């Protein structure tokens, strides 16, 4: 393997989904100036996310049903037999 390929400045960071408030602790090299007090009592850098797996429709399945019903109705209207 090549040496010095990956960054060496990994640190623990809290990622927070701003749409639903879900937060999780992970490691990252992303830069941020904000910090947050985590559940273990330590203070970690905070990275705000607009969307994560806890709020994305693909993972939650919330918007899929509405969209599917709309597609079925659109299909029936388009190909309905005219009397």
N, C-alpha and C positions, 0 to 999 in steps of 0.2 A: 504494500500500500504506500501511497505517497505520504510523506511527512508534512505536517503543518497544513493539511487540507481543510480541516474543520476549525472553526473559531474556538479559542480557549477561554473566552469570557462568559461562559454560561453561568447563570445565577437563577435562583428561585424568583418567580414572578407570579403575581395574581392576575388572571384574566377575568374580566367581569363583563357579562353580557348586559348591555344597557337597556335592552328591550324587556327583559324579565327579571333582572337582578341576580341571576345565577352567576356564581364565581367559582373558580377552581385554581388550584396552585399547580404550577408546572415550571419547567426550566426554559429559559429563552435568552437570546442575546439582544432582543429588541430594547431600544433606548426609550426611557420615559422619565419625566420629572415628578410625577405623582406617586404617592405611596398610600398604603392602606394597612390597617391593623387586621391581621388574619386570626383565625380561630385559635391558633396555638399561642397567641399573645405576641408574636413577633411582627415587625413591620416589614412589608415587602413592597417593591415597586408595583404599580398598578397599570395595566394596559386595558383600555376600554375597547370592547368589541361592539359592533352594531348588531351582529347576528352570530349565533353559535349553534352547536348541534341541539341545544335545548330549546331553541326558538325557531330554527329553520323548518319550513313546512315539509321538506323531504324527510326529515328525521322524525318530526312530530306527527305527520299525517293529517294535520288539521285542515289544510286547504285542499287536499287531494279529493276528498269526498264532494265538496262543493263544486270543484272544477269538473269532476267526472259526471255529476248530475247535469251540469250545464252542457257538456259535450253530448250527452245522450239525448237531451231535449233538442239540441240544435240538429243532431243527426235525424231524429224522428221528424222534425219540422221540414227539413230539407228533402227527405226522401219519402214523405208520406204520400200515399196514393190519393190522387185527386179524384173525387167522385163527381 
